[in-house]
Amino acid sequence: MSGTKRCPDCGSSEIVDDAHYSQDQLVCADCGCIVREGLLTTTLSEENSLQAVRYVDSTGERDLTTCCMKRGIVRVQDLCRVLRLPNGFVDTAVSYYKQAVVNPLYRLMSIQKKEIIVACCVYITCRQHQWPITMATLCTLIYAKKELFASLFLDIVQVLKVDVPSLSLQNLIKSHCSSFKLFKDSYEVPPQYAEKLDAVSERTVQIVELAYETWLVTGRHPIPMITAAAYISWQSLQPSRRMSCTLSRFCKMSDIDMPPPSTIRLKELQETLIKLANYLPWLKILSLNRKNIVQHLGDLLKHRAYLLRRALAITEAELSKGTEAPSSTDLPNSTVVFLPPCVTNPRKRARSTPFPRGHMDITGDEDISDSEIEQYLRTPAEMKDFQLLQTSISSV
């Protein structure tokens, strides 16, 4: 090579030709710096016009996928595989995860929150495709707290700016009931306990809708309520054979875990059905209890709209007369207006003493409330009387 060419880094004149794959390069033999990069063409139009294109400008690509993003994508795919989601769901969840990772707040999150972000992307995808899955299911799979999952889910929805539709109740009930072993065609299930999935799901939906109209699902998780409703529906289809079966045994035969609040939800549903049964003439004369009320579940569900209107009308009439509605604890078969659980059974709040140690806690720097501050404000007339009082006291 000519001695006029020198390396821009070290100034050496030892410049040699180096064939790198299909392009020639001028490289400094002393420091290895590339003095000039070879040119090539990539498309037919560029070749026809004899336009030279640098390699890095034509086919060179920069991989922006970090190791953290790759691990997250694999985690999304694994979670979708565990839930047996279709392939289209996986692609959508991965795209949501890539958008969430780009957000600057993602770098400041802990490993636990990043794991929840993976589940949130899967949960958003399932909700958009009306796939029946609950937040509690994902929290169980990733061992996360439901409160933390819910807060991060709302943040991710705002970051991604996506529309998340509400979960279909019918699909959720059918999906949960399909996991019950008693509702499957299995030779291990006794004939007197086996039942068709469609029949149980249809009646379970009606019971959950009745619970919604009577405020029993307000602020509650859906799975315990659906489990209790499925148990009552299963009993009502053949009450003579299944009345003696308890909820715990039902869950054990169905090969599912019994949620702890399901026993409380079962008791509330049975008490609600007993209240409504008082307005059917052919049931009012019977002695109903929590055990035999399932025998008349079909009549109660058939006339539930009339029964709810009747119960509300009688309660309003009693209140308009000035008489207090009877309490359900005083009369077991009485009917009262249906109220949210937080109103009927309020939690006891701890009462704190303002100054537990008496005058030892009073420093004089306490804040004065708006209701008390009016006692310390004086009108001009009161100020004049106060000055006269002070003058008379000082003269004595």
Buried (B, 14 or more C-beta within 10 A) or exposed (E): EEEEBBBEEEEEBBBEEBEEEEEBBBBBBBEEBEBEBBBBBEEEEBEEEEEEBEBEEBEEEEEEEEEEBEEBBEBBBEBBEEBEBEEEBBEBBBBBBBBBBEBEEBEEBEEBBBBBBBBBBBBBBBBBEEBBBBBBBBBEEBEBEEEEBBEBBEBBBEBBEBEBEEBBBBEBBBBBBEEBBBBBEEEEBEEEBBBEBEEBBBBBBBBBBBBEBBBBBEEBBBBBBBBBBBBBBBBBBBBEEBEEBEBEEBBEBBBBEBBEBBBBBBEBBBBBBBBBBBBBEEBEEEEBEBEEBBBBBEBBBEBBEEBBEBBEEBBEEBEEEEEEBBEBEEEEBBBBBBEEBEEBEEEEEEEEEEEEEEEEEEEEEEEEEEEEEEEEEEEEEEEEEEEEEEEEEEEE
